[in-house]
Amino acid sequence: MIDLERIRAEHVAYFRALDENATLRHHFRHADEEGGLWYFEAVLNRGELVVIKQAELTPAGQIYRYSWEHLEDVHGFLTDQAIDPEEDPVEPIPAVEFQRVWTR
């Protein structure tokens, strides 16, 4: 039988360790087809940019935030896909822009 609590605890521990031990953070923004904006904070881990914080700003002004402290809810979840800036439709942004949205 699958132990969902153990798996969840391992995910939390993984993302928390990445967040707490990060020395260099990368920030990106993505505009979706519905007019929403997605903001990502990622760190390099084993050659991939792993998202450790994610915020969605909806066209209606609602914001949803995900990190190791809040992995998921009924609206969405912290992505488990690495970001590849050369292939993904994201644009680099300054850290202050990400923080402005994250702390909103």
SEFIZA-3560 file (N, C-alpha, C; in Angstrom, 3 decimals):
REM SEFIZA-3560
<numar><xx>0.834</xx><yy>-1.186</yy><zz>0.000</zz><atom>N</atom></numar>
<numar><xx>0.000</xx><yy>0.000</yy><zz>0.000</zz><atom>CA</atom></numar>
<numar><xx>0.886</xx><yy>1.259</yy><zz>0.000</zz><atom>C</atom></numar>
<numar><xx>0.462</xx><yy>2.268</yy><zz>-0.706</zz><atom>N</atom></numar>
<numar><xx>1.221</xx><yy>3.514</yy><zz>-0.809</zz><atom>CA</atom></numar>
<numar><xx>1.011</xx><yy>4.345</yy><zz>0.455</zz><atom>C</atom></numar>
<numar><xx>2.107</xx><yy>4.805</yy><zz>1.022</zz><atom>N</atom></numar>
<numar><xx>2.061</xx><yy>5.640</yy><zz>2.223</zz><atom>CA</atom></numar>
<numar><xx>2.096</xx><yy>7.112</yy><zz>1.786</zz><atom>C</atom></numar>
<numar><xx>0.922</xx><yy>7.705</yy><zz>1.570</zz><atom>N</atom></numar>
<numar><xx>0.828</xx><yy>9.072</yy><zz>1.062</zz><atom>CA</atom></numar>
<numar><xx>1.411</xx><yy>10.099</yy><zz>2.031</zz><atom>C</atom></numar>
<numar><xx>1.268</xx><yy>9.864</yy><zz>3.308</zz><atom>N</atom></numar>
<numar><xx>1.823</xx><yy>10.801</yy><zz>4.297</zz><atom>CA</atom></numar>
<numar><xx>3.348</xx><yy>10.811</yy><zz>4.241</zz><atom>C</atom></numar>
<numar><xx>3.942</xx><yy>9.646</yy><zz>4.066</zz><atom>N</atom></numar>
<numar><xx>5.402</xx><yy>9.563</yy><zz>3.969</zz><atom>CA</atom></numar>
<numar><xx>5.878</xx><yy>10.267</yy><zz>2.700</zz><atom>C</atom></numar>
<numar><xx>5.190</xx><yy>10.043</yy><zz>1.596</zz><atom>N</atom></numar>
<numar><xx>5.555</xx><yy>10.684</yy><zz>0.330</zz><atom>CA</atom></numar>
<numar><xx>5.437</xx><yy>12.197</yy><zz>0.455</zz><atom>C</atom></numar>
<numar><xx>4.353</xx><yy>12.662</yy><zz>1.058</zz><atom>N</atom></numar>
<numar><xx>4.175</xx><yy>14.103</yy><zz>1.250</zz><atom>CA</atom></numar>
<numar><xx>5.291</xx><yy>14.670</yy><zz>2.116</zz><atom>C</atom></numar>
<numar><xx>5.631</xx><yy>13.990</yy><zz>3.199</zz><atom>N</atom></numar>
<numar><xx>6.703</xx><yy>14.446</yy><zz>4.091</zz><atom>CA</atom></numar>
<numar><xx>8.040</xx><yy>14.504</yy><zz>3.354</zz><atom>C</atom></numar>
<numar><xx>8.296</xx><yy>13.543</yy><zz>2.475</zz><atom>N</atom></numar>
<numar><xx>9.534</xx><yy>13.558</yy><zz>1.693</zz><atom>CA</atom></numar>
<numar><xx>9.557</xx><yy>14.739</yy><zz>0.722</zz><atom>C</atom></numar>
<numar><xx>8.421</xx><yy>15.051</yy><zz>0.098</zz><atom>N</atom></numar>
<numar><xx>8.344</xx><yy>16.206</yy><zz>-0.796</zz><atom>CA</atom></numar>
<numar><xx>8.603</xx><yy>17.505</yy><zz>-0.032</zz><atom>C</atom></numar>
<numar><xx>7.968</xx><yy>17.640</yy><zz>1.120</zz><atom>N</atom></numar>
<numar><xx>8.163</xx><yy>18.836</yy><zz>1.939</zz><atom>CA</atom></numar>
<numar><xx>9.634</xx><yy>18.972</yy><zz>2.317</zz><atom>C</atom></numar>
<numar><xx>10.241</xx><yy>17.884</yy><zz>2.765</zz><atom>N</atom></numar>
<numar><xx>11.649</xx><yy>17.918</yy><zz>3.175</zz><atom>CA</atom></numar>
<numar><xx>12.563</xx><yy>18.264</yy><zz>2.002</zz><atom>C</atom></numar>
<numar><xx>12.277</xx><yy>17.738</yy><zz>0.828</zz><atom>N</atom></numar>
<numar><xx>13.080</xx><yy>18.012</yy><zz>-0.368</zz><atom>CA</atom></numar>
<numar><xx>13.033</xx><yy>19.495</yy><zz>-0.733</zz><atom>C</atom></numar>
<numar><xx>11.832</xx><yy>20.048</yy><zz>-0.877</zz><atom>N</atom></numar>
<numar><xx>11.695</xx><yy>21.454</yy><zz>-1.263</zz><atom>CA</atom></numar>
<numar><xx>12.180</xx><yy>22.394</yy><zz>-0.162</zz><atom>C</atom></numar>
<numar><xx>11.972</xx><yy>22.013</yy><zz>1.092</zz><atom>N</atom></numar>
<numar><xx>12.455</xx><yy>22.849</yy><zz>2.204</zz><atom>CA</atom></numar>
<numar><xx>13.980</xx><yy>22.918</yy><zz>2.196</zz><atom>C</atom></numar>
<numar><xx>14.630</xx><yy>21.781</yy><zz>1.999</zz><atom>N</atom></numar>
<numar><xx>16.094</xx><yy>21.765</yy><zz>1.970</zz><atom>CA</atom></numar>
<numar><xx>16.625</xx><yy>22.610</yy><zz>0.813</zz><atom>C</atom></numar>
<numar><xx>16.000</xx><yy>22.511</yy><zz>-0.352</zz><atom>N</atom></numar>
<numar><xx>16.422</xx><yy>23.340</yy><zz>-1.481</zz><atom>CA</atom></numar>
<numar><xx>16.277</xx><yy>24.821</yy><zz>-1.156</zz><atom>C</atom></numar>
<numar><xx>15.160</xx><yy>25.187</yy><zz>-0.547</zz><atom>N</atom></numar>
<numar><xx>14.901</xx><yy>26.585</yy><zz>-0.214</zz><atom>CA</atom></numar>
<numar><xx>15.884</xx><yy>27.094</yy><zz>0.838</zz><atom>C</atom></numar>
<numar><xx>16.055</xx><yy>26.348</yy><zz>1.898</zz><atom>N</atom></numar>
<numar><xx>16.895</xx><yy>26.806</yy><zz>3.008</zz><atom>CA</atom></numar>
<numar><xx>18.384</xx><yy>26.807</yy><zz>2.669</zz><atom>C</atom></numar>
<numar><xx>18.813</xx><yy>25.983</yy><zz>1.728</zz><atom>N</atom></numar>
<numar><xx>20.231</xx><yy>25.883</yy><zz>1.401</zz><atom>CA</atom></numar>
<numar><xx>20.621</xx><yy>26.621</yy><zz>0.128</zz><atom>C</atom></numar>
<numar><xx>19.674</xx><yy>27.293</yy><zz>-0.492</zz><atom>N</atom></numar>
<numar><xx>19.951</xx><yy>27.971</yy><zz>-1.762</zz><atom>CA</atom></numar>
<numar><xx>20.871</xx><yy>29.168</yy><zz>-1.556</zz><atom>C</atom></numar>
<numar><xx>21.860</xx><yy>29.263</yy><zz>-2.427</zz><atom>N</atom></numar>
<numar><xx>22.741</xx><yy>30.432</yy><zz>-2.413</zz><atom>CA</atom></numar>
<numar><xx>22.460</xx><yy>31.335</yy><zz>-3.608</zz><atom>C</atom></numar>
<numar><xx>21.906</xx><yy>30.764</yy><zz>-4.671</zz><atom>N</atom></numar>
<numar><xx>21.574</xx><yy>31.530</yy><zz>-5.861</zz><atom>CA</atom></numar>
<numar><xx>20.171</xx><yy>31.149</yy><zz>-6.308</zz><atom>C</atom></numar>
<numar><xx>19.325</xx><yy>32.153</yy><zz>-6.472</zz><atom>N</atom></numar>
<numar><xx>17.943</xx><yy>31.928</yy><zz>-6.876</zz><atom>CA</atom></numar>
<numar><xx>17.691</xx><yy>32.587</yy><zz>-8.226</zz><atom>C</atom></numar>
<numar><xx>16.860</xx><yy>31.950</yy><zz>-9.026</zz><atom>N</atom></numar>
<numar><xx>16.495</xx><yy>32.449</yy><zz>-10.346</zz><atom>CA</atom></numar>
<numar><xx>14.995</xx><yy>32.724</yy><zz>-10.343</zz><atom>C</atom></numar>
<numar><xx>14.587</xx><yy>33.790</yy><zz>-11.032</zz><atom>N</atom></numar>
<numar><xx>13.184</xx><yy>34.214</yy><zz>-11.012</zz><atom>CA</atom></numar>
<numar><xx>12.655</xx><yy>34.371</yy><zz>-12.426</zz><atom>C</atom></numar>
<numar><xx>11.427</xx><yy>33.900</yy><zz>-12.611</zz><atom>N</atom></numar>
<numar><xx>10.821</xx><yy>33.901</yy><zz>-13.936</zz><atom>CA</atom></numar>
<numar><xx>9.350</xx><yy>34.285</yy><zz>-13.848</zz><atom>C</atom></numar>
<numar><xx>8.822</xx><yy>34.720</yy><zz>-14.990</zz><atom>N</atom></numar>
<numar><xx>7.395</xx><yy>35.034</yy><zz>-15.109</zz><atom>CA</atom></numar>
<numar><xx>6.887</xx><yy>34.378</yy><zz>-16.391</zz><atom>C</atom></numar>
<numar><xx>5.625</xx><yy>33.970</yy><zz>-16.351</zz><atom>N</atom></numar>
<numar><xx>4.960</xx><yy>33.387</yy><zz>-17.514</zz><atom>CA</atom></numar>
<numar><xx>3.543</xx><yy>33.929</yy><zz>-17.573</zz><atom>C</atom></numar>
<numar><xx>3.120</xx><yy>34.390</yy><zz>-18.752</zz><atom>N</atom></numar>
<numar><xx>1.737</xx><yy>34.833</yy><zz>-18.961</zz><atom>CA</atom></numar>
<numar><xx>0.987</xx><yy>33.703</yy><zz>-19.650</zz><atom>C</atom></numar>
<numar><xx>-0.167</xx><yy>33.302</yy><zz>-19.080</zz><atom>N</atom></numar>
<numar><xx>-0.931</xx><yy>32.230</yy><zz>-19.713</zz><atom>CA</atom></numar>
<numar><xx>-1.981</xx><yy>32.791</yy><zz>-20.672</zz><atom>C</atom></numar>
<numar><xx>-2.667</xx><yy>31.904</yy><zz>-21.360</zz><atom>N</atom></numar>
<numar><xx>-3.628</xx><yy>32.288</yy><zz>-22.388</zz><atom>CA</atom></numar>
<numar><xx>-4.843</xx><yy>33.024</yy><zz>-21.828</zz><atom>C</atom></numar>
<numar><xx>-5.167</xx><yy>32.814</yy><zz>-20.554</zz><atom>N</atom></numar>
<numar><xx>-6.328</xx><yy>33.448</yy><zz>-19.943</zz><atom>CA</atom></numar>
<numar><xx>-6.025</xx><yy>34.814</yy><zz>-19.333</zz><atom>C</atom></numar>
<numar><xx>-4.777</xx><yy>35.250</yy><zz>-19.414</zz><atom>N</atom></numar>
<numar><xx>-4.395</xx><yy>36.533</yy><zz>-18.852</zz><atom>CA</atom></numar>
<numar><xx>-3.805</xx><yy>36.453</yy><zz>-17.455</zz><atom>C</atom></numar>
<numar><xx>-3.615</xx><yy>35.250</yy><zz>-16.961</zz><atom>N</atom></numar>
<numar><xx>-2.992</xx><yy>35.076</yy><zz>-15.651</zz><atom>CA</atom></numar>
<numar><xx>-1.484</xx><yy>35.187</yy><zz>-15.762</zz><atom>C</atom></numar>
<numar><xx>-0.854</xx><yy>35.526</yy><zz>-14.661</zz><atom>N</atom></numar>
<numar><xx>0.610</xx><yy>35.612</yy><zz>-14.600</zz><atom>CA</atom></numar>
<numar><xx>1.122</xx><yy>34.609</yy><zz>-13.573</zz><atom>C</atom></numar>
<numar><xx>2.133</xx><yy>33.904</yy><zz>-13.959</zz><atom>N</atom></numar>
<numar><xx>2.769</xx><yy>32.916</yy><zz>-13.087</zz><atom>CA</atom></numar>
<numar><xx>4.185</xx><yy>33.397</yy><zz>-12.768</zz><atom>C</atom></numar>
<numar><xx>4.553</xx><yy>33.310</yy><zz>-11.497</zz><atom>N</atom></numar>
<numar><xx>5.876</xx><yy>33.730</yy><zz>-11.037</zz><atom>CA</atom></numar>
<numar><xx>6.559</xx><yy>32.532</yy><zz>-10.384</zz><atom>C</atom></numar>
<numar><xx>7.830</xx><yy>32.356</yy><zz>-10.699</zz><atom>N</atom></numar>
<numar><xx>8.574</xx><yy>31.206</yy><zz>-10.193</zz><atom>CA</atom></numar>
<numar><xx>9.893</xx><yy>31.647</yy><zz>-9.587</zz><atom>C</atom></numar>
<numar><xx>10.242</xx><yy>31.016</yy><zz>-8.469</zz><atom>N</atom></numar>
<numar><xx>11.585</xx><yy>31.127</yy><zz>-7.906</zz><atom>CA</atom></numar>
<numar><xx>12.178</xx><yy>29.724</yy><zz>-7.988</zz><atom>C</atom></numar>
<numar><xx>13.340</xx><yy>29.611</yy><zz>-8.599</zz><atom>N</atom></numar>
<numar><xx>13.949</xx><yy>28.298</yy><zz>-8.816</zz><atom>CA</atom></numar>
<numar><xx>15.406</xx><yy>28.313</yy><zz>-8.389</zz><atom>C</atom></numar>
<numar><xx>15.893</xx><yy>27.124</yy><zz>-8.052</zz><atom>N</atom></numar>
<numar><xx>17.296</xx><yy>26.945</yy><zz>-7.691</zz><atom>CA</atom></numar>
<numar><xx>17.866</xx><yy>25.802</yy><zz>-8.521</zz><atom>C</atom></numar>
<numar><xx>19.156</xx><yy>25.870</yy><zz>-8.735</zz><atom>N</atom></numar>
<numar><xx>19.829</xx><yy>24.830</yy><zz>-9.506</zz><atom>CA</atom></numar>
<numar><xx>20.053</xx><yy>23.617</yy><zz>-8.614</zz><atom>C</atom></numar>
<numar><xx>19.610</xx><yy>22.456</yy><zz>-9.092</zz><atom>N</atom></numar>
<numar><xx>19.796</xx><yy>21.204</yy><zz>-8.366</zz><atom>CA</atom></numar>
<numar><xx>20.053</xx><yy>20.104</yy><zz>-9.389</zz><atom>C</atom></numar>
<numar><xx>21.250</xx><yy>19.524</yy><zz>-9.326</zz><atom>N</atom></numar>
<numar><xx>21.634</xx><yy>18.446</yy><zz>-10.240</zz><atom>CA</atom></numar>
<numar><xx>21.459</xx><yy>18.852</yy><zz>-11.701</zz><atom>C</atom></numar>
<numar><xx>21.831</xx><yy>20.094</yy><zz>-11.997</zz><atom>N</atom></numar>
<numar><xx>21.799</xx><yy>20.570</yy><zz>-13.367</zz><atom>CA</atom></numar>
<numar><xx>20.445</xx><yy>21.045</yy><zz>-13.870</zz><atom>C</atom></numar>
<numar><xx>19.429</xx><yy>21.061</yy><zz>-12.999</zz><atom>N</atom></numar>
<numar><xx>18.092</xx><yy>21.511</yy><zz>-13.390</zz><atom>CA</atom></numar>
<numar><xx>17.642</xx><yy>22.663</yy><zz>-12.502</zz><atom>C</atom></numar>
<numar><xx>16.828</xx><yy>23.564</yy><zz>-13.071</zz><atom>N</atom></numar>
<numar><xx>16.230</xx><yy>24.638</yy><zz>-12.279</zz><atom>CA</atom></numar>
<numar><xx>14.929</xx><yy>24.125</yy><zz>-11.673</zz><atom>C</atom></numar>
<numar><xx>14.975</xx><yy>23.853</yy><zz>-10.376</zz><atom>N</atom></numar>
<numar><xx>13.832</xx><yy>23.301</yy><zz>-9.655</zz><atom>CA</atom></numar>
<numar><xx>13.067</xx><yy>24.448</yy><zz>-9.001</zz><atom>C</atom></numar>
<numar><xx>11.773</xx><yy>24.504</yy><zz>-9.245</zz><atom>N</atom></numar>
<numar><xx>10.928</xx><yy>25.552</yy><zz>-8.670</zz><atom>CA</atom></numar>
<numar><xx>10.726</xx><yy>25.269</yy><zz>-7.187</zz><atom>C</atom></numar>
<numar><xx>11.027</xx><yy>26.291</yy><zz>-6.360</zz><atom>N</atom></numar>
<numar><xx>10.818</xx><yy>26.138</yy><zz>-4.918</zz><atom>CA</atom></numar>
<numar><xx>9.701</xx><yy>27.040</yy><zz>-4.407</zz><atom>C</atom></numar>
<numar><xx>9.354</xx><yy>28.065</yy><zz>-5.192</zz><atom>N</atom></numar>
<numar><xx>8.222</xx><yy>28.934</yy><zz>-4.865</zz><atom>CA</atom></numar>
<numar><xx>7.530</xx><yy>29.289</yy><zz>-6.168</zz><atom>C</atom></numar>
<numar><xx>6.210</xx><yy>29.362</yy><zz>-6.088</zz><atom>N</atom></numar>
<numar><xx>5.412</xx><yy>29.638</yy><zz>-7.273</zz><atom>CA</atom></numar>
<numar><xx>4.196</xx><yy>30.449</yy><zz>-6.859</zz><atom>C</atom></numar>
<numar><xx>3.894</xx><yy>31.481</yy><zz>-7.621</zz><atom>N</atom></numar>
<numar><xx>2.709</xx><yy>32.299</yy><zz>-7.350</zz><atom>CA</atom></numar>
<numar><xx>1.938</xx><yy>32.476</yy><zz>-8.648</zz><atom>C</atom></numar>
<numar><xx>0.624</xx><yy>32.324</yy><zz>-8.561</zz><atom>N</atom></numar>
<numar><xx>-0.242</xx><yy>32.574</yy><zz>-9.709</zz><atom>CA</atom></numar>
<numar><xx>-1.093</xx><yy>33.790</yy><zz>-9.397</zz><atom>C</atom></numar>
<numar><xx>-1.051</xx><yy>34.779</yy><zz>-10.263</zz><atom>N</atom></numar>
<numar><xx>-1.880</xx><yy>35.969</yy><zz>-10.143</zz><atom>CA</atom></numar>
<numar><xx>-2.933</xx><yy>35.876</yy><zz>-11.238</zz><atom>C</atom></numar>
<numar><xx>-4.190</xx><yy>35.668</yy><zz>-10.844</zz><atom>N</atom></numar>
<numar><xx>-5.255</xx><yy>35.477</yy><zz>-11.820</zz><atom>CA</atom></numar>
<numar><xx>-5.676</xx><yy>36.810</yy><zz>-12.428</zz><atom>C</atom></numar>
<numar><xx>-6.367</xx><yy>36.773</yy><zz>-13.575</zz><atom>N</atom></numar>
<numar><xx>-6.855</xx><yy>38.013</yy><zz>-14.176</zz><atom>CA</atom></numar>
<numar><xx>-7.787</xx><yy>38.793</yy><zz>-13.240</zz><atom>C</atom></numar>
<numar><xx>-8.451</xx><yy>38.093</yy><zz>-12.318</zz><atom>N</atom></numar>
<numar><xx>-9.356</xx><yy>38.731</yy><zz>-11.358</zz><atom>CA</atom></numar>
<numar><xx>-8.616</xx><yy>39.321</yy><zz>-10.155</zz><atom>C</atom></numar>
<numar><xx>-7.291</xx><yy>39.143</yy><zz>-10.112</zz><atom>N</atom></numar>
<numar><xx>-6.510</xx><yy>39.702</yy><zz>-9.015</zz><atom>CA</atom></numar>
<numar><xx>-6.294</xx><yy>38.760</yy><zz>-7.844</zz><atom>C</atom></numar>
<numar><xx>-6.798</xx><yy>37.539</yy><zz>-7.919</zz><atom>N</atom></numar>
<numar><xx>-6.589</xx><yy>36.530</yy><zz>-6.873</zz><atom>CA</atom></numar>
<numar><xx>-5.164</xx><yy>36.003</yy><zz>-6.975</zz><atom>C</atom></numar>
<numar><xx>-4.554</xx><yy>35.716</yy><zz>-5.843</zz><atom>N</atom></numar>
<numar><xx>-3.194</xx><yy>35.165</yy><zz>-5.867</zz><atom>CA</atom></numar>
<numar><xx>-3.160</xx><yy>33.841</yy><zz>-5.106</zz><atom>C</atom></numar>
<numar><xx>-2.467</xx><yy>32.898</yy><zz>-5.691</zz><atom>N</atom></numar>
<numar><xx>-2.263</xx><yy>31.587</yy><zz>-5.075</zz><atom>CA</atom></numar>
<numar><xx>-0.764</xx><yy>31.363</yy><zz>-4.984</zz><atom>C</atom></numar>
<numar><xx>-0.295</xx><yy>30.941</yy><zz>-3.799</zz><atom>N</atom></numar>
<numar><xx>1.137</xx><yy>30.752</yy><zz>-3.558</zz><atom>CA</atom></numar>
<numar><xx>1.409</xx><yy>29.316</yy><zz>-3.133</zz><atom>C</atom></numar>
<numar><xx>2.526</xx><yy>28.795</yy><zz>-3.648</zz><atom>N</atom></numar>
<numar><xx>2.911</xx><yy>27.426</yy><zz>-3.316</zz><atom>CA</atom></numar>
<numar><xx>4.404</xx><yy>27.380</yy><zz>-3.025</zz><atom>C</atom></numar>
<numar><xx>4.749</xx><yy>26.606</yy><zz>-2.014</zz><atom>N</atom></numar>
<numar><xx>6.136</xx><yy>26.391</yy><zz>-1.617</zz><atom>CA</atom></numar>
<numar><xx>6.139</xx><yy>25.135</yy><zz>-0.744</zz><atom>C</atom></numar>
<numar><xx>7.273</xx><yy>24.843</yy><zz>-0.113</zz><atom>N</atom></numar>
<numar><xx>7.311</xx><yy>23.678</yy><zz>0.774</zz><atom>CA</atom></numar>
<numar><xx>6.342</xx><yy>23.848</yy><zz>1.943</zz><atom>C</atom></numar>
<numar><xx>6.014</xx><yy>25.084</yy><zz>2.270</zz><atom>N</atom></numar>
<numar><xx>5.091</xx><yy>25.329</yy><zz>3.383</zz><atom>CA</atom></numar>
<numar><xx>3.626</xx><yy>25.113</yy><zz>3.001</zz><atom>C</atom></numar>
<numar><xx>3.341</xx><yy>25.147</yy><zz>1.702</zz><atom>N</atom></numar>
<numar><xx>1.966</xx><yy>24.974</yy><zz>1.199</zz><atom>CA</atom></numar>
<numar><xx>2.078</xx><yy>24.396</yy><zz>-0.209</zz><atom>C</atom></numar>
<numar><xx>2.178</xx><yy>23.060</yy><zz>-0.285</zz><atom>N</atom></numar>
<numar><xx>2.435</xx><yy>22.408</yy><zz>-1.563</zz><atom>CA</atom></numar>
<numar><xx>1.249</xx><yy>22.424</yy><zz>-2.515</zz><atom>C</atom></numar>
<numar><xx>0.031</xx><yy>22.351</yy><zz>-1.975</zz><atom>N</atom></numar>
<numar><xx>-1.123</xx><yy>22.273</yy><zz>-2.861</zz><atom>CA</atom></numar>
<numar><xx>-2.406</xx><yy>22.657</yy><zz>-2.136</zz><atom>C</atom></numar>
<numar><xx>-3.408</xx><yy>22.970</yy><zz>-2.950</zz><atom>N</atom></numar>
<numar><xx>-4.750</xx><yy>23.228</yy><zz>-2.446</zz><atom>CA</atom></numar>
<numar><xx>-5.723</xx><yy>22.943</yy><zz>-3.588</zz><atom>C</atom></numar>
<numar><xx>-6.972</xx><yy>23.328</yy><zz>-3.431</zz><atom>N</atom></numar>
<numar><xx>-7.975</xx><yy>23.039</yy><zz>-4.465</zz><atom>CA</atom></numar>
<numar><xx>-7.717</xx><yy>23.826</yy><zz>-5.752</zz><atom>C</atom></numar>
<numar><xx>-6.921</xx><yy>24.865</yy><zz>-5.699</zz><atom>N</atom></numar>
<numar><xx>-6.657</xx><yy>25.704</yy><zz>-6.872</zz><atom>CA</atom></numar>
<numar><xx>-5.451</xx><yy>25.241</yy><zz>-7.687</zz><atom>C</atom></numar>
<numar><xx>-4.496</xx><yy>24.572</yy><zz>-7.038</zz><atom>N</atom></numar>
<numar><xx>-3.306</xx><yy>24.159</yy><zz>-7.758</zz><atom>CA</atom></numar>
<numar><xx>-2.254</xx><yy>23.573</yy><zz>-6.841</zz><atom>C</atom></numar>
<numar><xx>-1.019</xx><yy>23.544</yy><zz>-7.341</zz><atom>N</atom></numar>
<numar><xx>0.073</xx><yy>22.922</yy><zz>-6.590</zz><atom>CA</atom></numar>
<numar><xx>1.412</xx><yy>23.440</yy><zz>-7.091</zz><atom>C</atom></numar>
<numar><xx>2.445</xx><yy>23.238</yy><zz>-6.284</zz><atom>N</atom></numar>
<numar><xx>3.815</xx><yy>23.579</yy><zz>-6.665</zz><atom>CA</atom></numar>
<numar><xx>4.250</xx><yy>22.616</yy><zz>-7.760</zz><atom>C</atom></numar>
<numar><xx>4.683</xx><yy>23.164</yy><zz>-8.890</zz><atom>N</atom></numar>
<numar><xx>5.076</xx><yy>22.312</yy><zz>-10.005</zz><atom>CA</atom></numar>
<numar><xx>6.213</xx><yy>21.377</yy><zz>-9.619</zz><atom>C</atom></numar>
<numar><xx>6.185</xx><yy>20.205</yy><zz>-10.200</zz><atom>N</atom></numar>
<numar><xx>7.276</xx><yy>19.263</yy><zz>-9.988</zz><atom>CA</atom></numar>
<numar><xx>8.145</xx><yy>19.162</yy><zz>-11.248</zz><atom>C</atom></numar>
<numar><xx>7.921</xx><yy>20.062</yy><zz>-12.199</zz><atom>N</atom></numar>
<numar><xx>8.675</xx><yy>20.080</yy><zz>-13.438</zz><atom>CA</atom></numar>
<numar><xx>9.765</xx><yy>21.159</yy><zz>-13.371</zz><atom>C</atom></numar>
<numar><xx>10.958</xx><yy>20.783</yy><zz>-13.770</zz><atom>N</atom></numar>
<numar><xx>12.061</xx><yy>21.750</yy><zz>-13.812</zz><atom>CA</atom></numar>
<numar><xx>11.785</xx><yy>22.783</yy><zz>-14.904</zz><atom>C</atom></numar>
<numar><xx>12.335</xx><yy>23.972</yy><zz>-14.724</zz><atom>N</atom></numar>
<numar><xx>12.210</xx><yy>25.031</yy><zz>-15.726</zz><atom>CA</atom></numar>
<numar><xx>13.428</xx><yy>24.990</yy><zz>-16.644</zz><atom>C</atom></numar>
<numar><xx>13.155</xx><yy>25.069</yy><zz>-17.928</zz><atom>N</atom></numar>
<numar><xx>14.221</xx><yy>25.188</yy><zz>-18.917</zz><atom>CA</atom></numar>
<numar><xx>13.976</xx><yy>26.496</yy><zz>-19.663</zz><atom>C</atom></numar>
<numar><xx>14.671</xx><yy>27.573</yy><zz>-19.293</zz><atom>N</atom></numar>
<numar><xx>14.421</xx><yy>28.884</yy><zz>-19.892</zz><atom>CA</atom></numar>
<numar><xx>14.604</xx><yy>28.919</yy><zz>-21.409</zz><atom>C</atom></numar>
<numar><xx>15.361</xx><yy>27.981</yy><zz>-21.958</zz><atom>N</atom></numar>
<numar><xx>15.551</xx><yy>27.955</yy><zz>-23.405</zz><atom>CA</atom></numar>
<numar><xx>14.375</xx><yy>27.307</yy><zz>-24.129</zz><atom>C</atom></numar>
<numar><xx>13.585</xx><yy>26.502</yy><zz>-23.428</zz><atom>N</atom></numar>
<numar><xx>12.468</xx><yy>25.811</yy><zz>-24.057</zz><atom>CA</atom></numar>
<numar><xx>11.111</xx><yy>26.229</yy><zz>-23.507</zz><atom>C</atom></numar>
<numar><xx>11.042</xx><yy>26.592</yy><zz>-22.258</zz><atom>N</atom></numar>
<numar><xx>9.765</xx><yy>26.959</yy><zz>-21.642</zz><atom>CA</atom></numar>
<numar><xx>9.434</xx><yy>28.422</yy><zz>-21.936</zz><atom>C</atom></numar>
<numar><xx>8.146</xx><yy>28.742</yy><zz>-22.037</zz><atom>N</atom></numar>
<numar><xx>7.758</xx><yy>30.134</yy><zz>-22.318</zz><atom>CA</atom></numar>
<numar><xx>7.794</xx><yy>31.010</yy><zz>-21.057</zz><atom>C</atom></numar>
<numar><xx>8.990</xx><yy>31.170</yy><zz>-20.507</zz><atom>N</atom></numar>
<numar><xx>9.184</xx><yy>32.002</yy><zz>-19.315</zz><atom>CA</atom></numar>
<numar><xx>10.183</xx><yy>33.096</yy><zz>-19.643</zz><atom>C</atom></numar>
<numar><xx>10.073</xx><yy>34.198</yy><zz>-18.905</zz><atom>N</atom></numar>
<numar><xx>11.057</xx><yy>35.262</yy><zz>-19.059</zz><atom>CA</atom></numar>
<numar><xx>11.707</xx><yy>35.538</yy><zz>-17.709</zz><atom>C</atom></numar>
<numar><xx>13.006</xx><yy>35.742</yy><zz>-17.691</zz><atom>N</atom></numar>
<numar><xx>13.681</xx><yy>36.078</yy><zz>-16.440</zz><atom>CA</atom></numar>
<numar><xx>13.184</xx><yy>37.429</yy><zz>-15.925</zz><atom>C</atom></numar>
<numar><xx>13.059</xx><yy>37.527</yy><zz>-14.616</zz><atom>N</atom></numar>
<numar><xx>12.655</xx><yy>38.780</yy><zz>-13.974</zz><atom>CA</atom></numar>
<numar><xx>13.578</xx><yy>39.042</yy><zz>-12.791</zz><atom>C</atom></numar>
<numar><xx>13.635</xx><yy>40.299</yy><zz>-12.328</zz><atom>N</atom></numar>
<numar><xx>14.445</xx><yy>40.594</yy><zz>-11.136</zz><atom>CA</atom></numar>
<numar><xx>13.821</xx><yy>39.969</yy><zz>-9.880</zz><atom>C</atom></numar>
<numar><xx>14.662</xx><yy>39.656</yy><zz>-8.920</zz><atom>N</atom></numar>
<numar><xx>14.190</xx><yy>39.084</yy><zz>-7.658</zz><atom>CA</atom></numar>
<numar><xx>13.173</xx><yy>39.994</yy><zz>-6.977</zz><atom>C</atom></numar>
<numar><xx>13.355</xx><yy>41.306</yy><zz>-7.085</zz><atom>N</atom></numar>
<numar><xx>12.426</xx><yy>42.229</yy><zz>-6.422</zz><atom>CA</atom></numar>
<numar><xx>11.020</xx><yy>42.126</yy><zz>-7.012</zz><atom>C</atom></numar>
<numar><xx>10.921</xx><yy>41.853</yy><zz>-8.304</zz><atom>N</atom></numar>
<numar><xx>9.590</xx><yy>41.689</yy><zz>-8.904</zz><atom>CA</atom></numar>
<numar><xx>8.907</xx><yy>40.438</yy><zz>-8.353</zz><atom>C</atom></numar>
<numar><xx>9.677</xx><yy>39.341</yy><zz>-8.247</zz><atom>N</atom></numar>
<numar><xx>9.106</xx><yy>38.135</yy><zz>-7.666</zz><atom>CA</atom></numar>
<numar><xx>8.666</xx><yy>38.384</yy><zz>-6.226</zz><atom>C</atom></numar>
<numar><xx>9.526</xx><yy>39.030</yy><zz>-5.431</zz><atom>N</atom></numar>
<numar><xx>9.207</xx><yy>39.282</yy><zz>-4.027</zz><atom>CA</atom></numar>
<numar><xx>7.984</xx><yy>40.182</yy><zz>-3.870</zz><atom>C</atom></numar>
<numar><xx>7.841</xx><yy>41.138</yy><zz>-4.759</zz><atom>N</atom></numar>
<numar><xx>6.681</xx><yy>42.035</yy><zz>-4.707</zz><atom>CA</atom></numar>
<numar><xx>5.381</xx><yy>41.228</yy><zz>-4.837</zz><atom>C</atom></numar>
<numar><xx>5.371</xx><yy>40.272</yy><zz>-5.750</zz><atom>N</atom></numar>
<numar><xx>4.180</xx><yy>39.439</yy><zz>-5.942</zz><atom>CA</atom></numar>
<numar><xx>4.054</xx><yy>38.439</yy><zz>-4.795</zz><atom>C</atom></numar>
<numar><xx>5.143</xx><yy>37.832</yy><zz>-4.398</zz><atom>N</atom></numar>
<numar><xx>5.116</xx><yy>36.783</yy><zz>-3.363</zz><atom>CA</atom></numar>
<numar><xx>4.599</xx><yy>37.344</yy><zz>-2.035</zz><atom>C</atom></numar>
<numar><xx>4.957</xx><yy>38.573</yy><zz>-1.711</zz><atom>N</atom></numar>
<numar><xx>4.567</xx><yy>39.143</yy><zz>-0.408</zz><atom>CA</atom></numar>
<numar><xx>3.286</xx><yy>39.959</yy><zz>-0.485</zz><atom>C</atom></numar>
<numar><xx>2.684</xx><yy>40.017</yy><zz>-1.636</zz><atom>N</atom></numar>
<numar><xx>1.438</xx><yy>40.769</yy><zz>-1.833</zz><atom>CA</atom></numar>
<numar><xx>0.326</xx><yy>40.278</yy><zz>-0.943</zz><atom>C</atom></numar>
//
